[in-house]
Amino acid sequence: MHDLPMIAQGWMGTAVFSADEERVQGIILWRLLAGHLVAPAELAAAVGLPEAELELILAELHTKRCLRRDDHGAVVAARGLMLEPSAHRLVTEYGAVNTQCSVDAIGIPAALGIGATVEDQCARCNWPVTATIRGKQVVDVQPAGAVVVMAEACGGRIGAIPTMCHETNLFCSPLHAQQWQAEQATLPSAVVSPADAVTVGHAIWGRFAPYA
């Protein structure tokens, strides 16, 4: 049905991070799960760094397209989680937050080992699509035949991270996924299962699980 390794390889990214950059990203990710922005002072206290030193790290992570901040410097999006509206909603015990794409919504909670419900819709017909994550895996998807069109990642492109990716979406059926691919996709992509999204998620976000 797909060549998952070929598509997933582009999601891994090529950026190299320092230990402090990894820690800052992990702490931000867990705090964004609650659906609240992460203020610089709060983050500095959590990380245990002076704000001036933290600012240098945040600036570097912005350059590497790992986060976005508001006009007051608070982090409002990072590593697939975002406070801006999107078509992909993630609900966990920590709260509700939006995600940049459907793979983010499924893969992040699975990689972090937290129970979650993904509230989404078919990008072709708008039929509701939900996924339930428990025990680091997808335990239920409705409709049962729902699939993901997973686009080749655009992480190497210049500019800020997008407010929402329109290339990686859930679909109510393989047929609708293939029709959408033929008519609307602008990047190379593959039709993958929700379980495949979990596999990719563990590879990308699993390293942030210890920062809860």
C-alpha positions as CSV (number, residue, x, y, z in Angstrom):
1,M,0.0,0.0,0.0
2,H,2.9,2.3,0.6
3,D,6.6,2.8,1.1
4,L,6.6,4.0,4.8
5,P,10.4,4.0,5.3
6,M,10.9,6.3,2.3
7,I,8.3,8.8,3.4
8,A,9.2,8.6,7.1
9,Q,12.8,9.2,6.5
10,G,12.1,12.8,5.6
11,W,10.3,13.3,9.0
12,M,13.3,12.5,11.0
13,G,15.1,15.8,10.1
14,T,18.8,16.5,9.9
15,A,19.1,19.1,12.7
16,V,21.5,18.4,15.5
17,F,20.5,19.5,19.0
18,S,22.5,20.1,22.1
19,A,21.4,18.5,25.4
20,D,19.9,21.8,26.6
21,E,18.0,22.2,23.3
22,E,16.6,18.6,23.7
23,R,15.5,19.3,27.2
24,V,13.8,22.6,26.3
25,Q,11.9,21.0,23.5
26,G,10.8,18.1,25.8
27,I,9.5,20.4,28.5
28,I,7.7,22.6,26.0
29,L,6.0,19.6,24.4
30,W,4.6,18.4,27.7
31,R,3.4,21.9,28.7
32,L,1.7,22.5,25.4
33,L,-0.3,19.3,25.8
34,A,-2.4,21.3,28.4
35,G,-3.4,23.7,25.6
36,H,-1.7,26.7,27.2
37,L,1.1,28.9,25.9
38,V,4.5,28.5,27.6
39,A,5.8,31.8,28.9
40,P,9.5,32.4,28.9
41,A,9.7,32.9,32.7
42,E,7.8,29.7,33.3
43,L,10.0,27.8,30.9
44,A,13.2,29.2,32.4
45,A,12.2,28.1,35.9
46,A,11.2,24.6,34.6
47,V,14.5,24.2,32.7
48,G,16.6,25.7,35.4
49,L,18.4,28.2,33.2
50,P,18.7,32.0,33.3
51,E,16.2,33.7,31.0
52,A,19.0,35.2,28.9
53,E,20.5,31.8,28.3
54,L,17.1,30.3,27.5
55,E,16.4,33.1,25.0
56,L,19.5,32.0,23.0
57,I,18.2,28.4,23.0
58,L,14.7,29.4,21.9
59,A,16.2,31.6,19.1
60,E,18.2,28.6,17.9
61,L,15.2,26.3,18.0
62,H,13.2,28.8,16.0
63,T,15.9,28.9,13.4
64,K,15.7,25.1,13.2
65,R,11.9,25.4,12.7
66,C,11.1,23.5,15.9
67,L,8.9,26.2,17.6
68,R,6.9,29.4,17.1
69,R,6.4,32.2,19.6
70,D,3.8,35.0,20.0
71,D,4.5,38.7,20.1
72,H,5.3,38.4,23.9
73,G,7.8,35.6,23.4
74,A,5.6,32.8,24.7
75,V,5.8,29.5,22.8
76,V,2.5,28.7,21.0
77,A,3.6,25.9,18.8
78,A,6.4,23.3,18.9
79,R,7.2,19.9,17.4
80,G,3.7,19.4,16.0
81,L,1.6,20.8,18.8
82,M,0.0,24.2,18.4
83,L,-2.5,26.5,20.1
84,E,-3.8,27.9,16.8
85,P,-7.0,26.3,15.4
86,S,-6.4,23.4,13.1
87,A,-8.4,20.4,11.7
88,H,-6.6,18.0,14.1
89,R,-7.5,18.0,17.8
90,L,-5.8,16.0,20.5
91,V,-7.4,15.4,23.8
92,T,-5.4,13.8,26.7
93,E,-5.6,13.8,30.5
94,Y,-3.5,17.0,30.4
95,G,-6.0,18.9,28.3
96,A,-6.8,19.6,24.7
97,V,-4.5,21.0,22.0
98,N,-4.4,21.2,18.2
99,T,-1.7,19.6,16.0
100,Q,-0.1,20.5,12.8
101,C,-1.2,17.3,11.1
102,S,-2.8,13.9,11.6
103,V,0.5,12.1,12.2
104,D,1.3,14.5,14.9
105,A,-2.1,13.9,16.6
106,I,-1.6,10.1,16.6
107,G,2.1,9.8,16.9
108,I,2.8,12.3,19.8
109,P,0.6,10.7,22.5
110,A,1.7,7.2,21.5
111,A,5.4,8.2,21.7
112,L,4.9,9.9,25.1
113,G,2.9,6.9,26.4
114,I,-0.2,8.8,27.3
115,G,-3.9,7.9,26.6
116,A,-5.5,10.2,24.1
117,T,-8.4,10.7,21.7
118,V,-7.8,12.2,18.3
119,E,-10.7,14.2,16.9
120,D,-10.3,14.7,13.2
121,Q,-12.2,14.5,9.9
122,C,-11.8,13.1,6.5
123,A,-10.0,15.7,4.4
124,R,-12.1,14.8,1.4
125,C,-15.7,14.5,2.7
126,N,-15.4,16.0,6.2
127,W,-16.8,12.8,7.8
128,P,-15.7,12.6,11.5
129,V,-12.7,10.4,12.1
130,T,-11.5,9.5,15.6
131,A,-8.6,7.5,16.9
132,T,-8.0,6.2,20.5
133,I,-4.4,5.7,21.7
134,R,-3.7,3.6,24.7
135,G,-0.5,1.8,25.8
136,K,1.6,3.5,23.1
137,Q,-0.6,2.2,20.3
138,V,-3.8,2.8,18.5
139,V,-6.6,0.7,20.0
140,D,-9.5,2.0,18.0
141,V,-10.2,4.0,14.9
142,Q,-13.6,5.1,13.6
143,P,-14.5,4.5,10.8
144,A,-12.6,1.3,11.0
145,G,-11.1,1.7,7.5
146,A,-9.7,5.2,8.2
147,V,-6.2,5.8,6.8
148,V,-3.6,8.6,6.7
149,V,-2.1,10.3,3.7
150,M,1.4,11.0,5.0
151,A,3.3,13.6,2.9
152,E,7.0,13.8,2.5
153,A,8.1,16.2,5.3
154,C,8.9,19.7,4.3
155,G,11.1,20.4,7.3
156,G,14.0,21.5,5.1
157,R,12.1,24.4,3.6
158,I,12.9,28.0,4.6
159,G,10.7,30.0,6.9
160,A,8.6,29.5,10.1
161,I,6.8,26.3,10.8
162,P,3.2,26.4,9.2
163,T,0.2,26.9,11.4
164,M,-1.3,23.8,9.9
165,C,0.0,21.2,7.3
166,H,-2.5,20.6,4.6
167,E,-0.6,17.7,3.1
168,T,-0.9,15.0,5.9
169,N,-4.5,14.2,6.8
170,L,-6.8,11.4,8.0
171,F,-9.4,10.0,5.6
172,C,-12.5,7.9,6.2
173,S,-11.4,5.3,3.6
174,P,-8.5,4.4,1.3
175,L,-10.7,5.4,-1.6
176,H,-11.1,9.0,-0.4
177,A,-7.4,9.1,0.4
178,Q,-6.4,8.0,-3.1
179,Q,-8.9,10.4,-4.7
180,W,-7.5,13.3,-2.6
181,Q,-3.9,12.4,-3.4
182,A,-4.8,12.5,-7.1
183,E,-6.6,15.8,-7.0
184,Q,-5.1,17.9,-4.2
185,A,-1.7,16.6,-2.9
186,T,1.2,18.8,-3.8
187,L,4.0,16.8,-2.2
188,P,5.0,13.1,-2.6
189,S,2.9,11.1,-0.2
190,A,1.9,7.6,0.9
191,V,-1.4,6.1,2.2
192,V,-0.5,4.6,5.6
193,S,-2.4,3.1,8.5
194,P,-2.9,4.8,11.9
195,A,-0.6,2.1,13.3
196,D,2.1,3.3,10.8
197,A,1.7,6.8,12.2
198,V,2.4,5.4,15.7
199,T,5.6,3.8,14.4
200,V,6.7,7.1,13.0
201,G,5.7,8.9,16.1
202,H,7.9,6.7,18.4
203,A,10.9,7.4,16.2
204,I,10.3,11.2,16.2
205,W,8.9,12.0,19.7
206,G,9.8,9.0,21.8
207,R,13.0,10.7,23.1
208,F,10.8,13.5,24.8
209,A,8.9,11.0,27.0
210,P,11.3,11.4,30.0
211,Y,10.6,15.2,30.3
212,A,7.1,14.8,31.7
